[in-house]
């Protein structure tokens, strides 16, 4: 019971931190955008800021954190005082994380840092550096992995007998976002990301989409080995004890 309570408190800590950091990050970015509102590049691309996948991912992480706080707060109550309706919300949030938030966060981080390392201009770096500093950049593209890994470790969840539905949800998000990219291109004549402008009409254009799909599915299935050895929860006690001993986490779980 003590371990369960500790895991709940640790989850709630990360939920609060996630929501707060992302909220402050969004506000600061908008303030900087307002300061350079007369910049020609800003005028051209600001109308499409909600179509950036980073923004989508941040919104999904904030929604998951907010719902997680509600569910875990209810879980701290006495059994007789718990709301039965929370169970539906808890089940939704579990599926939402497994099928949407977890794979999307990996896609966002891997794709961004790949192009950022290869050529920053493929991500419109000239505009990014005007509205983001290194800290806010890492919150939006690196911290997101810490958030989902923390959740995977401290939230025990049963592995579904069939992954078909969750994979459908995960790829569905990718398909919807791809449709939004195409809609933006058809209506405005430009792609949200410069690497699509350069790759459109070449073999690299469909290759980017195919790789994104593989990352999405691969990330989804990578969740379950982590869940099986979660230090927060249930089953596989010998693996849990070994992990706790190796990482020196005995005090955390006491």
Protein Blocks (a to p, Z undefined) as FASTA:
>chain_A
ZZmmmmmmmmmmmmmmmmmmmmmmmmmmmmmmmmmmmpmklmmmmmmmmmpfklmmmmmm
mmmmmmmmmmmmmmmpcfklpcfklmmmmmmmmmmmmmmmmmmmmmmmmmmmmmmmmomm
lnommlmmmmccfklmmmmmmmmmmmmmmmmmmmccdddfblklmmmmmmmmmmmmmmmm
mmmmmmnopafblklmmmgopaklmmmmmmmmmmmmmmmmmmmmmmmmocklggjklmmm
mmmmmnopmmmmZZ
